[in-house]
Amino acid sequence: MSLVAEAFVSQIAAAEPWPENATLYQQLKGEQILVSDNAASLAVQAFLQMCNLPIKVVCRANAEYMSPSGKVPFIHVGNQVVSELGPIVQFVKAKGHSLSDGLDEVQKAEMKAYMELVNNMLLTAELYLQWCDEATVGEVLEDVDQCCQALSQRLGTQPYFFNKQPTELDALVFGHLYTILTTQLTNDELSEKVKNYSNLLAFCRRIEQHYFEDRGKGSSSIKSS
Amino acid sequence: MAAPLELSCWGGGWGLPSVHSESLVVMAYAKFSGAPLKVNVIDKTWRGSRGDVPILTTEDNIVSQPAKILNFLRKQKYNADYELSAKQGADTLAYIALIEEKLLPAVLHTFWVESDNYFSVTKPWFASRIPFPLSLILPGRISKGALNRILLTRGEPPLYHLREVEAQIYRDAKECLNLLSNRLGTSQFFFGDTPSTLDAYVFGFLAPLYKVRFPKVQLQEHLKQLSNLCRFCDDILNSYFRLSLGVDHFLLKVNHRYLLSPC
C-alpha cells in the first residue's frame, strides 16, 4: 500500500468500532490450503482472539481470488479488506487495540526481530513441507532446529514471550509451530524437531486451550507423544 | 591455528577497510575474535571468482558466505560470542534476521539499483577493480542480481510497480535503523562492553551506508540522525581499523604538502 493509501485506511479504520460480523477468509481446510497459508491464518486468528476481537472464519476455495491483494488470509471488517498479519496488526491498532503498547522501545525492537526470525526460518520449513525438495532437507532441519532453540531460549519459563501478556509475536509463533506439529505428512522429522523443546509444546497447548478450545473452536489437537 | 587464514575481499575507500558489507562483516568479526587474517584485496589481477567474495582460504579449506566463514572461525576457537548467554545468542540470530530482511534490500538498492548512485559511484568503483572485458559485464550483472533479490524477497507479484516496492523497502529500512538505535541505546556494543557477532553484522551493513558518498542519500541522511549508530561505527573504525588506515592518511598528508610547496 502506498503511504497515502495507508494513511487513508488508518483514518477510516479509526472512525468505526470493530463490528460483530468481522470475517476471516482462508482456503478450504484439508487438501486445498497450503501449510504456510494455514500457519498465516492461524497466526491472525490467534492474534484477534488475544485482542478479544470476535472473528468468524469462512473457508472458500477461491479465497485467493477474492482477496484484492491476492494474499490470504484476509479479513473483511465493515467495508474494508486487509490481508496478512503485519497490515492486520496495523489496522487493529488504528481501531485502538494493541497487544504491544505496553512494551518499551527495546522490547518492541526485540519483538520485531524475533518475528523476522520466525518468518525467515519457519516459513522456509513450511515451504519445504509443501514441496518436499529432498536436496535441501538437511539444511531446512538445521534451520528449524536453530530457530526453535532460539525461541525456546527466549521464552524460557515464561507463559508468553513478553511474560504475562501475549503479543503479535506469540500469535505468529503459535501459528507456525502449531501448523508444523499438526500437519499430517509422510515425514515427521520437522515436527520431531519442534517436539524436542518442551516449553514450546507447552506454549502451543496453552494458546490452543486458552484462545481456541475455550471459545468453542475445536480443531485438530496437538498429539502428545 | 598454525595455518595462515587468508581472506579475499573487496577493498576499501571513504575511510573504510572495505566498502562491501559482507566483506566488512568478516573483517570486523576477525578483529573482535582475534583471528589473524591475511587480507587480500581484490584488484584487476585477481584470478578467482568474484561472485563468492568474501572467501576464506586455509591450507585445506575454502569457505564462502559470511555466516559459514564465521562458523568456521568459531570452530577454530576464534569466538567473539564466548561470553554471551544463551538468550543473547538467540537475540543475535533474531537481529541478524531483522537486518537481512528489513535493511539489506534498501542497502542493495542504494548501492546497486538507484541509478544516480550506481552509475556515478558504485559501477566505476567496482569496474576499476575488475579486468577488462569483465569490467563491462560484471557490475551490470551484480546490479540485476540486486534488483531481483529485492523483488523476490518482497514477495510481491511480478507485475507490482517498482516504485511502490522502493517506497516500502526504504520505510522498512528506516524502521530497522530506528529499532537498532533503540536497542543499542547508550551502550558501547550490543551486548555489554565487548563486541560480538551481532556487532560485526551491524557494523558491516551500516558502515558503508554511513561513509560512502552518494548523490542520492535518503537512507544515509536518516542514519546520520541516529547519532548512537554513527558513534558505534566510528568507535569500531578507530579502535579496530586505525592502523590499517594509517597508510592512507599518510599518503593524503604527503599529497597535501606537495600541493602547497612551491614548484
Contacts between the chains, C-beta under 8 A, distances in Angstrom:
chain1	res1	chain2	res2	distance
A	2	B	164	5.9
A	2	B	167	6.6
A	3	B	167	6.6
A	3	B	171	7.7
A	70	B	157	6.3
A	105	B	182	4.0
A	106	B	182	5.9
A	106	B	183	5.6
A	106	B	185	7.2
A	108	B	179	7.4
A	108	B	182	7.5
A	109	B	179	3.9
A	109	B	180	7.3
A	109	B	182	5.2
A	109	B	183	4.5
A	110	B	91	6.7
A	110	B	94	7.1
A	110	B	183	7.4
A	112	B	98	6.3
A	112	B	179	6.0
A	113	B	91	7.2
A	113	B	94	3.9
A	113	B	95	4.7
A	113	B	97	6.7
A	113	B	98	4.1
A	113	B	179	7.4
A	114	B	94	4.6
A	116	B	94	6.9
A	116	B	97	4.2
A	116	B	98	4.4
A	116	B	100	8.0
A	116	B	101	4.8
A	116	B	102	6.8
A	117	B	93	5.8
A	117	B	94	4.3
A	117	B	97	4.1
A	117	B	98	7.6
A	119	B	97	7.7
A	119	B	101	7.1
A	120	B	97	4.6
A	120	B	100	7.5
A	120	B	101	6.5
A	121	B	97	7.6
A	146	B	93	6.8
A	147	B	93	7.5
A	149	B	90	7.2
A	150	B	89	7.5
A	150	B	90	3.7
A	150	B	93	4.8
A	150	B	94	6.4
A	151	B	90	7.4
A	153	B	86	4.7
A	153	B	87	5.2
A	153	B	89	7.1
A	153	B	90	4.1
A	154	B	87	6.3
A	154	B	90	5.0
A	154	B	91	7.4
A	154	B	94	7.7
A	156	B	87	7.5
